[in-house]
Amino acid sequence: MKLDALRHADFSKLSAAVTDWSEMVEKLSVLKEDARSQLKGKADKADWTGLNAAVTREFVAKTAGRVRRRPHPGLLDPQHPQGHP
């Protein structure tokens, strides 16, 4: 790609992608809290017994634990203070 092509490129779609990504980060944050407080919390308090109880608790704990990381806010936004060079 030539330098002039980059200089005159339309980066509006990239800006929209940054906005979409930021919105998704917020949604994932809410999902993480829901998984931790509702899903795992309810499973821990449930009065289950037997083999299914152990298997189900383990599955819920693993599932809730997978929703834990928050994507880097500057991943797509070079103007972000912590954005990548």
Distance bins in CASP14 RR format, pairs under 12 A and 6 or more apart:
PFRMAT RR
TARGET T0000
AUTHOR 0000-0000-0000
RMODE 2
METHOD distances of the structure
MODEL  1
1 7 0 0 0 0 0 1 0 0 0 0 0
1 8 0 0 0 0 0 1 0 0 0 0 0
1 9 0 0 0 0 1 0 0 0 0 0 0
2 8 0 0 0 0 1 0 0 0 0 0 0
2 9 0 0 0 0 0 1 0 0 0 0 0
3 9 0 0 0 0 0 1 0 0 0 0 0
6 14 0 0 0 0 0 1 0 0 0 0 0
10 16 0 0 0 0 0 1 0 0 0 0 0
11 17 0 0 0 0 1 0 0 0 0 0 0
11 18 0 0 0 0 1 0 0 0 0 0 0
11 76 0 0 0 0 0 1 0 0 0 0 0
11 77 0 0 0 0 0 1 0 0 0 0 0
11 78 0 0 0 0 1 0 0 0 0 0 0
11 79 0 0 0 0 0 1 0 0 0 0 0
12 18 0 0 0 0 0 1 0 0 0 0 0
12 19 0 0 0 0 0 1 0 0 0 0 0
13 19 0 0 0 0 0 1 0 0 0 0 0
13 20 0 0 0 0 0 1 0 0 0 0 0
13 76 0 0 0 0 0 1 0 0 0 0 0
14 20 0 0 0 0 0 1 0 0 0 0 0
14 21 0 0 0 0 0 1 0 0 0 0 0
14 75 0 0 0 0 0 1 0 0 0 0 0
14 76 1 0 0 1 0 0 0 0 0 0 0
14 77 0 0 0 0 1 0 0 0 0 0 0
14 78 0 0 0 0 1 0 0 0 0 0 0
14 79 0 0 0 0 0 1 0 0 0 0 0
15 21 0 0 0 0 0 1 0 0 0 0 0
15 22 0 0 0 0 0 1 0 0 0 0 0
15 76 0 0 0 0 1 0 0 0 0 0 0
15 77 0 0 0 0 1 0 0 0 0 0 0
15 78 0 0 0 0 0 1 0 0 0 0 0
15 79 0 0 0 0 1 0 0 0 0 0 0
16 22 0 0 0 0 0 1 0 0 0 0 0
16 23 0 0 0 0 0 1 0 0 0 0 0
16 76 0 0 0 0 0 1 0 0 0 0 0
16 77 0 0 0 0 0 1 0 0 0 0 0
17 23 0 0 0 0 0 1 0 0 0 0 0
17 24 0 0 0 0 0 1 0 0 0 0 0
17 75 0 0 0 0 0 1 0 0 0 0 0
17 76 1 0 1 0 0 0 0 0 0 0 0
17 77 0 0 0 0 1 0 0 0 0 0 0
18 24 0 0 0 0 0 1 0 0 0 0 0
18 25 0 0 0 0 0 1 0 0 0 0 0
18 71 0 0 0 0 0 1 0 0 0 0 0
18 73 0 0 0 0 1 0 0 0 0 0 0
18 74 0 0 0 0 1 0 0 0 0 0 0
18 75 0 0 0 0 1 0 0 0 0 0 0
18 76 1 0 1 0 0 0 0 0 0 0 0
18 77 1 0 1 0 0 0 0 0 0 0 0
18 78 0 0 0 0 1 0 0 0 0 0 0
18 79 0 0 0 0 1 0 0 0 0 0 0
18 80 0 0 0 0 1 0 0 0 0 0 0
18 83 0 0 0 0 0 1 0 0 0 0 0
19 25 0 0 0 0 0 1 0 0 0 0 0
19 26 0 0 0 0 0 1 0 0 0 0 0
19 76 0 0 0 0 1 0 0 0 0 0 0
19 77 0 0 0 0 1 0 0 0 0 0 0
20 26 0 0 0 0 0 1 0 0 0 0 0
20 27 0 0 0 0 0 1 0 0 0 0 0
20 76 0 0 0 0 1 0 0 0 0 0 0
20 77 0 0 0 0 0 1 0 0 0 0 0
21 27 0 0 0 0 0 1 0 0 0 0 0
21 28 0 0 0 0 0 1 0 0 0 0 0
21 70 0 0 0 0 0 1 0 0 0 0 0
21 71 1 0 0 1 0 0 0 0 0 0 0
21 72 0 0 0 0 1 0 0 0 0 0 0
21 73 0 0 0 0 1 0 0 0 0 0 0
21 74 0 0 0 0 1 0 0 0 0 0 0
21 75 1 0 0 1 0 0 0 0 0 0 0
21 76 1 0 1 0 0 0 0 0 0 0 0
21 77 0 0 0 0 1 0 0 0 0 0 0
21 80 0 0 0 0 0 1 0 0 0 0 0
22 28 0 0 0 0 0 1 0 0 0 0 0
22 29 0 0 0 0 0 1 0 0 0 0 0
22 70 0 0 0 0 0 1 0 0 0 0 0
22 71 0 0 0 0 1 0 0 0 0 0 0
22 72 0 0 0 0 0 1 0 0 0 0 0
22 73 1 0 0 1 0 0 0 0 0 0 0
22 74 0 0 0 0 1 0 0 0 0 0 0
22 75 0 0 0 0 1 0 0 0 0 0 0
22 76 0 0 0 0 1 0 0 0 0 0 0
22 77 1 0 0 1 0 0 0 0 0 0 0
22 80 0 0 0 0 1 0 0 0 0 0 0
23 29 0 0 0 0 0 1 0 0 0 0 0
23 30 0 0 0 0 0 1 0 0 0 0 0
23 71 0 0 0 0 0 1 0 0 0 0 0
23 73 0 0 0 0 0 1 0 0 0 0 0
24 30 0 0 0 0 0 1 0 0 0 0 0
24 31 0 0 0 0 0 1 0 0 0 0 0
24 70 0 0 0 0 0 1 0 0 0 0 0
24 71 1 0 0 1 0 0 0 0 0 0 0
24 73 0 0 0 0 0 1 0 0 0 0 0
24 75 0 0 0 0 0 1 0 0 0 0 0
24 76 0 0 0 0 0 1 0 0 0 0 0
25 31 0 0 0 0 0 1 0 0 0 0 0
25 32 0 0 0 0 0 1 0 0 0 0 0
25 69 0 0 0 0 0 1 0 0 0 0 0
25 70 1 0 0 1 0 0 0 0 0 0 0
25 71 1 0 1 0 0 0 0 0 0 0 0
25 72 0 0 0 0 1 0 0 0 0 0 0
25 73 1 0 0 1 0 0 0 0 0 0 0
25 74 0 0 0 0 1 0 0 0 0 0 0
25 75 0 0 0 0 1 0 0 0 0 0 0
25 76 0 0 0 0 0 1 0 0 0 0 0
25 77 0 0 0 0 0 1 0 0 0 0 0
25 80 0 0 0 0 0 1 0 0 0 0 0
26 32 0 0 0 0 0 1 0 0 0 0 0
26 33 0 0 0 0 0 1 0 0 0 0 0
26 70 0 0 0 0 1 0 0 0 0 0 0
26 71 0 0 0 0 0 1 0 0 0 0 0
26 73 0 0 0 0 0 1 0 0 0 0 0
27 33 0 0 0 0 0 1 0 0 0 0 0
27 34 0 0 0 0 0 1 0 0 0 0 0
27 67 0 0 0 0 0 1 0 0 0 0 0
27 70 0 0 0 0 0 1 0 0 0 0 0
27 71 0 0 0 0 0 1 0 0 0 0 0
28 34 0 0 0 0 0 1 0 0 0 0 0
28 35 0 0 0 0 0 1 0 0 0 0 0
28 66 0 0 0 0 0 1 0 0 0 0 0
28 67 1 0 0 1 0 0 0 0 0 0 0
28 68 0 0 0 0 1 0 0 0 0 0 0
28 69 0 0 0 0 1 0 0 0 0 0 0
28 70 1 0 0 1 0 0 0 0 0 0 0
28 71 1 0 0 1 0 0 0 0 0 0 0
28 73 0 0 0 0 0 1 0 0 0 0 0
29 35 0 0 0 0 0 1 0 0 0 0 0
29 36 0 0 0 0 0 1 0 0 0 0 0
29 67 0 0 0 0 1 0 0 0 0 0 0
29 68 0 0 0 0 0 1 0 0 0 0 0
29 69 0 0 0 0 0 1 0 0 0 0 0
29 70 1 0 0 1 0 0 0 0 0 0 0
29 71 0 0 0 0 1 0 0 0 0 0 0
29 73 0 0 0 0 0 1 0 0 0 0 0
30 36 0 0 0 0 0 1 0 0 0 0 0
30 37 0 0 0 0 0 1 0 0 0 0 0
30 38 0 0 0 0 0 1 0 0 0 0 0
30 67 0 0 0 0 0 1 0 0 0 0 0
30 70 0 0 0 0 0 1 0 0 0 0 0
31 37 0 0 0 0 0 1 0 0 0 0 0
31 38 0 0 0 0 0 1 0 0 0 0 0
31 39 0 0 0 0 1 0 0 0 0 0 0
31 63 0 0 0 0 0 1 0 0 0 0 0
31 64 0 0 0 0 0 1 0 0 0 0 0
31 65 0 0 0 0 0 1 0 0 0 0 0
31 66 0 0 0 0 0 1 0 0 0 0 0
31 67 1 0 1 0 0 0 0 0 0 0 0
31 68 0 0 0 0 0 1 0 0 0 0 0
31 69 0 0 0 0 0 1 0 0 0 0 0
31 70 0 0 0 0 0 1 0 0 0 0 0
32 38 0 0 0 0 0 1 0 0 0 0 0
32 39 0 0 0 0 0 1 0 0 0 0 0
32 40 0 0 0 0 0 1 0 0 0 0 0
32 63 0 0 0 0 0 1 0 0 0 0 0
32 64 0 0 0 0 1 0 0 0 0 0 0
32 65 0 0 0 0 1 0 0 0 0 0 0
32 66 0 0 0 0 1 0 0 0 0 0 0
32 67 1 0 1 0 0 0 0 0 0 0 0
32 68 1 0 0 1 0 0 0 0 0 0 0
32 69 0 0 0 0 1 0 0 0 0 0 0
32 70 1 0 0 1 0 0 0 0 0 0 0
32 71 0 0 0 0 0 1 0 0 0 0 0
33 39 0 0 0 0 0 1 0 0 0 0 0
33 40 0 0 0 0 0 1 0 0 0 0 0
33 41 0 0 0 0 0 1 0 0 0 0 0
33 64 0 0 0 0 0 1 0 0 0 0 0
33 67 0 0 0 0 1 0 0 0 0 0 0
33 68 0 0 0 0 0 1 0 0 0 0 0
33 70 0 0 0 0 0 1 0 0 0 0 0
34 40 0 0 0 0 1 0 0 0 0 0 0
34 41 0 0 0 0 0 1 0 0 0 0 0
34 42 0 0 0 0 0 1 0 0 0 0 0
34 63 0 0 0 0 0 1 0 0 0 0 0
34 64 0 0 0 0 1 0 0 0 0 0 0
34 67 0 0 0 0 1 0 0 0 0 0 0
35 41 0 0 0 0 1 0 0 0 0 0 0
35 42 0 0 0 0 0 1 0 0 0 0 0
35 43 0 0 0 0 0 1 0 0 0 0 0
35 60 0 0 0 0 1 0 0 0 0 0 0
35 61 0 0 0 0 0 1 0 0 0 0 0
35 62 0 0 0 0 0 1 0 0 0 0 0
35 63 1 0 0 1 0 0 0 0 0 0 0
35 64 1 0 1 0 0 0 0 0 0 0 0
35 65 1 0 0 1 0 0 0 0 0 0 0
35 66 0 0 0 0 1 0 0 0 0 0 0
35 67 1 0 1 0 0 0 0 0 0 0 0
35 68 0 0 0 0 1 0 0 0 0 0 0
36 42 0 0 0 0 0 1 0 0 0 0 0
36 43 0 0 0 0 0 1 0 0 0 0 0
36 44 0 0 0 0 0 1 0 0 0 0 0
36 60 0 0 0 0 0 1 0 0 0 0 0
36 61 0 0 0 0 0 1 0 0 0 0 0
36 63 0 0 0 0 0 1 0 0 0 0 0
36 64 1 0 1 0 0 0 0 0 0 0 0
36 65 1 0 0 1 0 0 0 0 0 0 0
36 66 0 0 0 0 0 1 0 0 0 0 0
36 67 1 0 0 1 0 0 0 0 0 0 0
36 68 0 0 0 0 1 0 0 0 0 0 0
37 43 0 0 0 0 0 1 0 0 0 0 0
37 44 0 0 0 0 0 1 0 0 0 0 0
37 45 0 0 0 0 0 1 0 0 0 0 0
37 64 0 0 0 0 1 0 0 0 0 0 0
37 67 0 0 0 0 0 1 0 0 0 0 0
38 44 0 0 0 0 0 1 0 0 0 0 0
38 45 0 0 0 0 0 1 0 0 0 0 0
38 60 0 0 0 0 0 1 0 0 0 0 0
38 63 0 0 0 0 0 1 0 0 0 0 0
38 64 0 0 0 0 1 0 0 0 0 0 0
38 67 0 0 0 0 0 1 0 0 0 0 0
39 45 0 0 0 0 0 1 0 0 0 0 0
39 46 0 0 0 0 0 1 0 0 0 0 0
39 56 0 0 0 0 0 1 0 0 0 0 0
39 57 0 0 0 0 0 1 0 0 0 0 0
39 59 0 0 0 0 0 1 0 0 0 0 0
39 60 1 0 1 0 0 0 0 0 0 0 0
39 61 0 0 0 0 1 0 0 0 0 0 0
39 62 0 0 0 0 0 1 0 0 0 0 0
39 63 1 0 0 1 0 0 0 0 0 0 0
39 64 1 0 1 0 0 0 0 0 0 0 0
39 65 0 0 0 0 1 0 0 0 0 0 0
39 66 0 0 0 0 0 1 0 0 0 0 0
39 67 0 0 0 0 1 0 0 0 0 0 0
40 46 0 0 0 0 0 1 0 0 0 0 0
40 56 0 0 0 0 0 1 0 0 0 0 0
40 57 0 0 0 0 1 0 0 0 0 0 0
40 58 0 0 0 0 0 1 0 0 0 0 0
40 59 0 0 0 0 0 1 0 0 0 0 0
40 60 1 0 1 0 0 0 0 0 0 0 0
40 61 1 0 0 1 0 0 0 0 0 0 0
40 62 0 0 0 0 1 0 0 0 0 0 0
40 63 0 0 0 0 1 0 0 0 0 0 0
40 64 1 1 0 0 0 0 0 0 0 0 0
40 65 1 0 0 1 0 0 0 0 0 0 0
40 66 0 0 0 0 0 1 0 0 0 0 0
40 67 0 0 0 0 0 1 0 0 0 0 0
40 68 0 0 0 0 0 1 0 0 0 0 0
41 57 0 0 0 0 0 1 0 0 0 0 0
41 60 0 0 0 0 1 0 0 0 0 0 0
41 61 0 0 0 0 1 0 0 0 0 0 0
41 64 0 0 0 0 1 0 0 0 0 0 0
42 48 0 0 0 0 0 1 0 0 0 0 0
42 56 0 0 0 0 0 1 0 0 0 0 0
42 57 0 0 0 0 0 1 0 0 0 0 0
42 60 0 0 0 0 1 0 0 0 0 0 0
42 61 0 0 0 0 0 1 0 0 0 0 0
42 64 0 0 0 0 0 1 0 0 0 0 0
43 52 0 0 0 0 0 1 0 0 0 0 0
43 53 0 0 0 0 1 0 0 0 0 0 0
43 54 0 0 0 0 0 1 0 0 0 0 0
43 55 0 0 0 0 0 1 0 0 0 0 0
43 56 1 0 0 1 0 0 0 0 0 0 0
43 57 1 0 1 0 0 0 0 0 0 0 0
43 58 0 0 0 0 1 0 0 0 0 0 0
43 59 0 0 0 0 1 0 0 0 0 0 0
43 60 1 1 0 0 0 0 0 0 0 0 0
43 61 1 0 0 1 0 0 0 0 0 0 0
43 62 0 0 0 0 0 1 0 0 0 0 0
43 63 0 0 0 0 1 0 0 0 0 0 0
43 64 0 0 0 0 1 0 0 0 0 0 0
43 65 0 0 0 0 0 1 0 0 0 0 0
44 53 0 0 0 0 0 1 0 0 0 0 0
44 56 0 0 0 0 0 1 0 0 0 0 0
44 57 1 0 0 1 0 0 0 0 0 0 0
44 58 0 0 0 0 0 1 0 0 0 0 0
44 60 0 0 0 0 1 0 0 0 0 0 0
44 61 0 0 0 0 1 0 0 0 0 0 0
44 64 0 0 0 0 1 0 0 0 0 0 0
45 57 0 0 0 0 0 1 0 0 0 0 0
45 60 0 0 0 0 0 1 0 0 0 0 0
46 52 0 0 0 0 0 1 0 0 0 0 0
46 53 1 0 0 1 0 0 0 0 0 0 0
46 54 0 0 0 0 0 1 0 0 0 0 0
46 56 0 0 0 0 1 0 0 0 0 0 0
46 57 1 0 0 1 0 0 0 0 0 0 0
46 60 0 0 0 0 1 0 0 0 0 0 0
47 53 0 0 0 0 1 0 0 0 0 0 0
47 57 0 0 0 0 0 1 0 0 0 0 0
48 54 0 0 0 0 1 0 0 0 0 0 0
48 55 0 0 0 0 1 0 0 0 0 0 0
48 56 1 0 0 1 0 0 0 0 0 0 0
48 57 1 0 0 1 0 0 0 0 0 0 0
48 58 0 0 0 0 0 1 0 0 0 0 0
48 59 0 0 0 0 0 1 0 0 0 0 0
48 60 0 0 0 0 0 1 0 0 0 0 0
49 56 0 0 0 0 0 1 0 0 0 0 0
49 57 0 0 0 0 0 1 0 0 0 0 0
50 56 0 0 0 0 1 0 0 0 0 0 0
50 57 0 0 0 0 0 1 0 0 0 0 0
51 57 0 0 0 0 0 1 0 0 0 0 0
51 58 0 0 0 0 0 1 0 0 0 0 0
52 58 0 0 0 0 0 1 0 0 0 0 0
52 59 0 0 0 0 0 1 0 0 0 0 0
52 60 0 0 0 0 0 1 0 0 0 0 0
53 59 0 0 0 0 0 1 0 0 0 0 0
53 60 0 0 0 0 0 1 0 0 0 0 0
54 60 0 0 0 0 0 1 0 0 0 0 0
54 61 0 0 0 0 0 1 0 0 0 0 0
55 61 0 0 0 0 0 1 0 0 0 0 0
55 62 0 0 0 0 0 1 0 0 0 0 0
56 62 0 0 0 0 0 1 0 0 0 0 0
56 63 0 0 0 0 0 1 0 0 0 0 0
57 63 0 0 0 0 0 1 0 0 0 0 0
57 64 0 0 0 0 0 1 0 0 0 0 0
58 64 0 0 0 0 0 1 0 0 0 0 0
58 65 0 0 0 0 0 1 0 0 0 0 0
59 65 0 0 0 0 0 1 0 0 0 0 0
59 66 0 0 0 0 0 1 0 0 0 0 0
60 66 0 0 0 0 0 1 0 0 0 0 0
60 67 0 0 0 0 0 1 0 0 0 0 0
61 67 0 0 0 0 0 1 0 0 0 0 0
61 68 0 0 0 0 0 1 0 0 0 0 0
62 68 0 0 0 0 0 1 0 0 0 0 0
71 77 0 0 0 0 0 1 0 0 0 0 0
71 80 0 0 0 0 0 1 0 0 0 0 0
72 80 0 0 0 0 1 0 0 0 0 0 0
72 81 0 0 0 0 0 1 0 0 0 0 0
72 82 1 0 0 1 0 0 0 0 0 0 0
72 83 1 0 0 1 0 0 0 0 0 0 0
72 84 0 0 0 0 1 0 0 0 0 0 0
73 79 0 0 0 0 0 1 0 0 0 0 0
73 80 1 0 1 0 0 0 0 0 0 0 0
73 81 0 0 0 0 1 0 0 0 0 0 0
73 82 1 0 0 1 0 0 0 0 0 0 0
73 83 0 0 0 0 1 0 0 0 0 0 0
73 84 0 0 0 0 0 1 0 0 0 0 0
74 80 1 1 0 0 0 0 0 0 0 0 0
74 81 0 0 0 0 1 0 0 0 0 0 0
74 82 1 0 1 0 0 0 0 0 0 0 0
74 83 1 0 1 0 0 0 0 0 0 0 0
74 84 1 0 0 1 0 0 0 0 0 0 0
74 85 0 0 0 0 0 1 0 0 0 0 0
75 82 0 0 0 0 1 0 0 0 0 0 0
75 83 1 0 0 1 0 0 0 0 0 0 0
75 84 1 0 0 1 0 0 0 0 0 0 0
76 83 0 0 0 0 1 0 0 0 0 0 0
76 84 0 0 0 0 1 0 0 0 0 0 0
77 83 1 0 0 1 0 0 0 0 0 0 0
77 84 0 0 0 0 1 0 0 0 0 0 0
78 84 1 0 0 1 0 0 0 0 0 0 0
78 85 1 0 0 1 0 0 0 0 0 0 0
79 85 0 0 0 0 0 1 0 0 0 0 0
END
